[in-house]
Amino acid sequence: MSDHTATPAVTPLRFAPSMEVVDENEGATNDGLIEALGKISQTTFEHSGHAIRSVHAKAHGVVHGELQVLDHLPAELAQGLFSKPGTYPVAMRFSTLPGDILDDSVSTPRGLAVKVMGVEGARLPGSEADSTQDFVMVNGPAFSAPNAKKFLGNLKMMAATTDKAEGLKKAVSAVNRATASMIEAFGGKSPTLTTMGGQKETHILGETFYSQVPILYGDYIAKFSAAPIFDMSLLTGAPVDTSSPNVLREVTSQYFREHGGEWEFRVQLCTDIETMPIEDASVVWPEDQSPYLTVARLTVKPQDSWSAEGIAAVDEGLAFSPWHGLAAHRPLGSVMRARNTTYTSSVKFRSEHNGCPIHEPKAADFTS
């Protein structure tokens, strides 16, 4: 048993509605985000004739497996989906950040989306007819912008460069990786450089993924993470050769053909609203105040992670959103509130332009 499975020696704060503060201009910001994301989707559609996601467009593997909620969790951790032990089928998608399909030498943050099926309980608005719980994560503990308004500025820059000057993006990525490595050598980290191509060229399956922004955790507030364990943890920091444009897909396929995978699914409970804010998504919640603790395990058996069926069912057929889920895990904060409307708009664009309805699956649709 790892330290992450210990009983929490923290006192989590109970959520109160006053902890969320809605900016008076949030509606206009959300409209701007929808417009910028729509511009990315329209640009890539015009160039390829196929509608793809406006962010995290490039998938590197899609797999199915199980989420097993641990038994005997303490009361603070036994909340929502994790309130009782159980095993649920899941679909998982590994990706990278941009809204256009780039060579892997343009090295950007990596993402992991998990859809848990067969979930029971009161639902979030808009997902009442469904039985899924989505977790959308990236390989960094905090978001690149503090709020939706600041993120809109970053997104406008991404929209302006979508499907343009890939050679320049490769050069910028190489410079930003070198600069980011220099900053890290002195104990720092730059989320902006990482987002702009400064991600280290390492194996995607060795990454620890984070929700980055807070989510309601039953009576409490939490962030989530998925950390590789056992043999998969040996891939952490392992270099890959990005001279191949799809190397992340290739190494993912190679690994899953021969091995299964296992991750600890962890939560970090908010214990101090000042040092662990809801509305500033750029703040890394200090783990010395509240460590990540394991509440479940994700397991994947050996399989083809880039099969025609998997691409059709998961990459093309599903949408992942933190607003697909239980009321007990309502997304919190400016960035999460914006995701409600922007993700819905992006899914509508994909569905309409590809002539392929995107729906929420049932547990029977995916078995491990």
C-alpha positions as CSV (number, residue, x, y, z in Angstrom):
1,M,0.0,0.0,0.0
2,S,1.4,3.4,-1.0
3,D,1.3,6.5,1.1
4,H,-1.4,7.8,-1.2
5,T,-3.9,5.2,0.3
6,A,-3.5,6.4,3.9
7,T,-6.4,7.8,5.9
8,P,-6.4,11.6,5.5
9,A,-4.7,13.5,8.3
10,V,-6.5,16.7,7.1
11,T,-9.7,18.5,7.9
12,P,-11.4,19.3,4.6
13,L,-13.6,22.4,4.2
14,R,-17.3,21.9,3.5
15,F,-18.4,23.6,0.4
16,A,-20.6,26.7,0.6
17,P,-22.1,28.5,-2.4
18,S,-20.4,31.7,-1.3
19,M,-17.1,30.2,-2.2
20,E,-17.9,30.6,-5.9
21,V,-17.8,34.2,-7.2
22,V,-19.3,34.8,-10.6
23,D,-17.8,37.8,-12.6
24,E,-20.5,40.2,-13.9
25,N,-18.9,39.9,-17.4
26,E,-18.8,36.1,-17.4
27,G,-21.5,35.7,-20.0
28,A,-19.6,37.9,-22.5
29,T,-16.4,35.9,-21.8
30,N,-18.2,32.7,-22.5
31,D,-19.5,34.0,-25.7
32,G,-16.0,35.0,-26.7
33,L,-14.7,31.5,-25.8
34,I,-17.4,29.9,-28.0
35,E,-16.5,32.2,-30.9
36,A,-12.8,31.4,-30.6
37,L,-13.3,27.7,-30.3
38,G,-15.8,27.8,-33.2
39,K,-13.1,29.6,-35.3
40,I,-10.7,26.8,-34.6
41,S,-13.3,24.1,-35.5
42,Q,-14.3,25.9,-38.7
43,T,-10.7,26.4,-39.8
44,T,-9.7,22.7,-39.4
45,F,-13.0,21.6,-41.0
46,E,-12.4,23.8,-44.0
47,H,-8.9,22.3,-44.4
48,S,-9.7,18.7,-43.9
49,G,-13.4,18.3,-44.5
50,H,-13.8,16.6,-41.2
51,A,-14.9,18.2,-37.9
52,I,-12.6,17.6,-35.0
53,R,-12.4,18.8,-31.4
54,S,-11.5,22.4,-31.0
55,V,-9.0,21.5,-28.3
56,H,-7.3,18.2,-27.7
57,A,-8.0,17.3,-31.3
58,K,-5.2,14.7,-31.7
59,A,-5.7,11.4,-30.0
60,H,-2.8,9.0,-29.3
61,G,-4.8,6.1,-28.0
62,V,-8.3,5.0,-27.0
63,V,-8.8,2.1,-24.6
64,H,-11.5,0.5,-22.4
65,G,-11.0,-0.7,-18.9
66,E,-12.4,-0.5,-15.4
67,L,-12.6,1.9,-12.5
68,Q,-12.6,0.1,-9.1
69,V,-13.6,2.2,-6.1
70,L,-11.7,1.1,-3.0
71,D,-13.4,-0.4,0.0
72,H,-13.3,1.1,3.5
73,L,-12.7,4.7,2.5
74,P,-13.0,7.2,5.4
75,A,-16.1,9.4,5.4
76,E,-14.2,12.4,3.8
77,L,-13.2,10.3,0.8
78,A,-16.4,8.2,0.5
79,Q,-18.3,10.8,-1.5
80,G,-20.4,10.8,-4.7
81,L,-19.2,8.2,-7.1
82,F,-16.8,7.0,-4.5
83,S,-19.3,6.7,-1.6
84,K,-19.3,2.9,-1.9
85,P,-17.0,0.2,-3.4
86,G,-17.9,-0.9,-6.9
87,T,-16.4,-1.6,-10.3
88,Y,-17.4,0.4,-13.4
89,P,-16.5,0.1,-17.1
90,V,-14.6,3.1,-18.5
91,A,-13.5,4.5,-21.8
92,M,-10.2,6.4,-21.9
93,R,-8.7,8.8,-24.5
94,F,-5.1,10.1,-24.5
95,S,-4.5,13.3,-26.4
96,T,-2.5,16.5,-26.8
97,L,-3.8,20.1,-26.4
98,P,-4.0,21.9,-29.8
99,G,-7.1,22.1,-31.9
100,D,-5.3,21.1,-35.1
101,I,-3.5,17.8,-35.9
102,L,0.2,18.5,-35.5
103,D,3.4,16.4,-35.7
104,D,4.4,15.2,-32.2
105,S,7.6,17.3,-32.5
106,V,5.3,20.2,-31.6
107,S,5.3,19.1,-28.1
108,T,2.4,20.4,-26.0
109,P,0.6,19.3,-22.8
110,R,-1.0,15.9,-22.8
111,G,-4.5,15.0,-21.8
112,L,-6.4,12.1,-20.4
113,A,-10.2,11.9,-20.6
114,V,-12.1,9.2,-18.7
115,K,-15.7,8.3,-19.1
116,V,-17.1,6.1,-16.3
117,M,-20.3,4.3,-17.1
118,G,-23.2,2.8,-15.1
119,V,-23.1,5.5,-12.5
120,E,-26.1,6.1,-10.2
121,G,-27.2,9.2,-8.4
122,A,-28.6,12.7,-8.9
123,R,-27.4,14.2,-12.1
124,L,-26.0,17.6,-13.3
125,P,-28.4,19.7,-15.4
126,G,-28.4,18.6,-19.0
127,S,-27.2,15.0,-18.2
128,E,-30.3,13.8,-16.4
129,A,-31.0,10.9,-18.9
130,D,-27.4,9.6,-18.7
131,S,-25.5,7.3,-16.4
132,T,-21.9,8.5,-17.0
133,Q,-19.3,10.5,-15.1
134,D,-16.5,12.2,-17.0
135,F,-13.1,13.3,-15.7
136,V,-11.0,15.6,-18.0
137,M,-7.4,15.9,-17.0
138,V,-4.0,17.3,-18.2
139,N,-0.5,16.5,-17.1
140,G,0.0,19.5,-14.9
141,P,-1.4,20.3,-11.4
142,A,-2.8,23.7,-12.3
143,F,-4.5,25.4,-15.3
144,S,-2.6,27.8,-17.6
145,A,-4.8,30.8,-16.8
146,P,-6.5,31.9,-13.5
147,N,-9.9,32.3,-15.0
148,A,-12.0,32.1,-18.1
149,K,-11.4,35.7,-19.1
150,K,-7.6,35.3,-19.0
151,F,-7.9,32.0,-20.9
152,L,-9.9,33.7,-23.6
153,G,-6.8,35.8,-24.4
154,N,-4.7,32.7,-24.7
155,L,-7.3,31.0,-26.9
156,K,-7.6,33.9,-29.3
157,M,-3.9,33.4,-30.0
158,M,-4.3,29.7,-30.5
159,A,-7.2,30.3,-32.9
160,A,-5.2,32.8,-35.0
161,T,-2.5,30.2,-35.6
162,T,-4.6,27.1,-36.1
163,D,-3.6,25.2,-39.2
164,K,-0.8,27.7,-40.0
165,A,3.0,27.5,-40.2
166,E,3.6,24.1,-38.7
167,G,7.3,24.5,-39.5
168,L,7.4,27.6,-37.4
169,K,5.5,25.8,-34.6
170,K,8.1,23.1,-34.6
171,A,10.9,25.6,-34.2
172,V,9.1,27.5,-31.5
173,S,8.4,24.3,-29.7
174,A,12.1,23.4,-29.7
175,V,13.1,26.8,-28.3
176,N,10.4,26.7,-25.6
177,R,11.4,23.1,-24.6
178,A,14.9,24.3,-24.0
179,T,13.8,27.4,-22.1
180,A,11.4,25.4,-20.0
181,S,14.1,22.9,-19.1
182,M,16.4,25.8,-18.1
183,I,13.7,27.2,-15.8
184,E,13.0,23.8,-14.3
185,A,16.8,23.3,-13.6
186,F,16.5,26.3,-11.3
187,G,13.4,24.9,-9.5
188,G,10.7,26.7,-11.5
189,K,8.1,25.9,-14.0
190,S,6.3,27.8,-16.7
191,P,2.8,26.6,-17.7
192,T,2.8,29.2,-20.5
193,L,6.0,27.8,-22.1
194,T,4.6,24.2,-21.8
195,T,1.4,25.2,-23.4
196,M,3.3,26.9,-26.3
197,G,5.3,23.8,-27.2
198,G,7.6,23.5,-24.2
199,Q,6.4,20.1,-23.1
200,K,9.2,17.6,-22.7
201,E,9.3,14.9,-25.4
202,T,8.6,11.9,-23.1
203,H,6.3,8.9,-23.1
204,I,2.7,9.9,-22.6
205,L,1.8,6.8,-20.5
206,G,4.3,7.9,-17.9
207,E,2.5,11.1,-17.1
208,T,0.4,11.9,-14.0
209,F,-2.8,13.6,-15.1
210,Y,-4.7,16.2,-13.1
211,S,-8.1,17.8,-13.2
212,Q,-6.3,21.1,-12.6
213,V,-9.5,22.9,-11.5
214,P,-11.7,22.1,-8.6
215,I,-14.8,19.9,-8.5
216,L,-17.4,19.4,-5.9
217,Y,-16.7,16.2,-3.9
218,G,-19.9,15.5,-2.2
219,D,-19.9,17.8,0.8
220,Y,-16.3,18.9,0.1
221,I,-14.1,20.4,-2.7
222,A,-11.4,18.5,-4.5
223,K,-9.0,18.1,-7.4
224,F,-8.4,14.8,-9.0
225,S,-5.4,13.0,-10.5
226,A,-4.5,9.7,-12.2
227,A,-1.0,8.5,-11.5
228,P,0.6,5.5,-13.3
229,I,1.7,2.7,-10.9
230,F,3.7,-0.6,-11.1
231,D,5.4,-1.2,-14.5
232,M,3.7,1.8,-16.2
233,S,5.5,4.2,-13.7
234,L,8.8,3.2,-15.3
235,L,7.7,5.2,-18.3
236,T,7.7,8.4,-16.4
237,G,10.3,10.7,-18.0
238,A,11.2,8.1,-20.6
239,P,12.3,10.0,-23.8
240,V,10.6,9.4,-27.2
241,D,12.0,10.1,-30.7
242,T,9.7,12.8,-32.2
243,S,11.2,12.5,-35.6
244,S,8.2,10.3,-36.2
245,P,5.1,12.5,-36.6
246,N,2.9,10.1,-34.6
247,V,5.4,8.7,-32.1
248,L,3.1,9.1,-29.1
249,R,0.4,7.0,-30.9
250,E,3.0,4.5,-31.9
251,V,4.5,4.0,-28.4
252,T,1.1,3.9,-26.8
253,S,0.0,1.2,-29.3
254,Q,3.2,-0.8,-28.7
255,Y,2.8,-0.7,-24.9
256,F,-0.9,-1.6,-24.8
257,R,-0.4,-4.5,-27.2
258,E,2.0,-6.1,-24.8
259,H,1.0,-4.8,-21.4
260,G,-2.0,-3.7,-19.4
261,G,-2.0,-0.4,-17.5
262,E,-2.9,0.7,-14.0
263,W,-3.3,4.0,-12.4
264,E,-4.2,5.2,-8.9
265,F,-7.1,7.6,-9.1
266,R,-6.6,10.2,-6.4
267,V,-8.3,13.2,-4.8
268,Q,-6.9,16.3,-3.1
269,L,-9.3,17.8,-0.6
270,C,-9.5,21.5,-0.1
271,T,-8.5,22.5,3.4
272,D,-7.9,26.2,3.1
273,I,-9.8,28.4,0.6
274,E,-7.0,31.0,0.6
275,T,-4.2,28.7,-0.4
276,M,-6.5,26.4,-2.4
277,P,-8.8,28.8,-4.2
278,I,-11.8,27.9,-6.4
279,E,-11.8,30.9,-8.7
280,D,-8.1,31.0,-9.5
281,A,-7.4,27.9,-11.5
282,S,-3.7,28.7,-12.0
283,V,-2.8,28.1,-8.3
284,V,-1.2,24.7,-7.5
285,W,-2.8,23.5,-4.3
286,P,0.0,22.7,-1.8
287,E,0.3,19.0,-1.2
288,D,2.1,19.5,2.1
289,Q,-1.3,20.9,3.3
290,S,-3.4,18.3,1.6
291,P,-1.9,15.3,-0.2
292,Y,-3.5,13.4,-3.0
293,L,-5.1,10.3,-1.6
294,T,-6.2,7.2,-3.6
295,V,-9.9,6.5,-3.8
296,A,-10.0,4.1,-6.8
297,R,-7.8,2.3,-9.4
298,L,-8.1,2.4,-13.1
299,T,-7.0,-0.8,-14.9
300,V,-6.6,-1.6,-18.6
301,K,-6.0,-5.0,-20.1
302,P,-3.7,-5.5,-23.1
303,Q,-5.5,-4.4,-26.2
304,D,-5.2,-2.5,-29.5
305,S,-5.3,1.2,-28.5
306,W,-5.8,2.4,-32.1
307,S,-8.3,0.0,-33.7
308,A,-10.9,1.0,-36.2
309,E,-13.6,0.1,-33.6
310,G,-12.0,2.1,-30.9
311,I,-11.5,5.2,-33.1
312,A,-15.2,5.0,-34.2
313,A,-16.6,4.4,-30.7
314,V,-14.4,6.6,-28.6
315,D,-12.5,9.2,-30.6
316,E,-15.4,9.9,-33.0
317,G,-18.4,8.7,-31.1
318,L,-17.9,10.2,-27.7
319,A,-17.6,13.6,-26.1
320,F,-16.0,14.2,-22.8
321,S,-17.0,17.0,-20.5
322,P,-16.8,17.5,-16.7
323,W,-20.5,18.5,-16.9
324,H,-21.4,14.9,-17.8
325,G,-21.9,13.5,-14.4
326,L,-23.3,13.5,-10.9
327,A,-24.5,16.6,-9.0
328,A,-22.1,15.4,-6.3
329,H,-19.2,16.2,-8.6
330,R,-20.4,19.6,-10.0
331,P,-17.5,21.5,-11.6
332,L,-16.6,24.7,-9.7
333,G,-15.1,28.0,-10.6
334,S,-14.9,30.3,-13.7
335,V,-13.0,27.9,-16.0
336,M,-15.3,25.0,-15.2
337,R,-18.4,27.1,-15.6
338,A,-17.2,28.2,-19.1
339,R,-16.6,24.6,-20.0
340,N,-20.4,23.9,-19.7
341,T,-21.3,26.1,-22.6
342,T,-18.2,25.9,-24.7
343,Y,-18.0,22.1,-24.7
344,T,-21.6,21.8,-25.7
345,S,-21.0,24.2,-28.6
346,S,-18.0,22.2,-29.8
347,V,-19.9,18.9,-29.6
348,K,-22.8,20.3,-31.6
349,F,-20.3,21.5,-34.3
350,R,-18.7,18.0,-34.6
351,S,-22.1,16.3,-34.7
352,E,-23.7,18.5,-37.3
353,H,-20.7,18.7,-39.7
354,N,-19.9,15.0,-39.6
355,G,-23.5,13.9,-39.7
356,C,-22.8,11.6,-36.8
357,P,-24.8,12.0,-33.6
358,I,-22.7,12.0,-30.4
359,H,-24.4,10.4,-27.5
360,E,-23.6,9.2,-24.0
361,P,-23.0,5.5,-23.8
362,K,-24.5,2.8,-21.5
363,A,-22.4,0.5,-19.4
364,A,-23.1,-2.4,-21.7
365,D,-21.5,-0.5,-24.6
366,F,-18.0,-0.9,-23.1
367,T,-16.8,-4.0,-21.4
368,S,-13.2,-4.7,-20.4
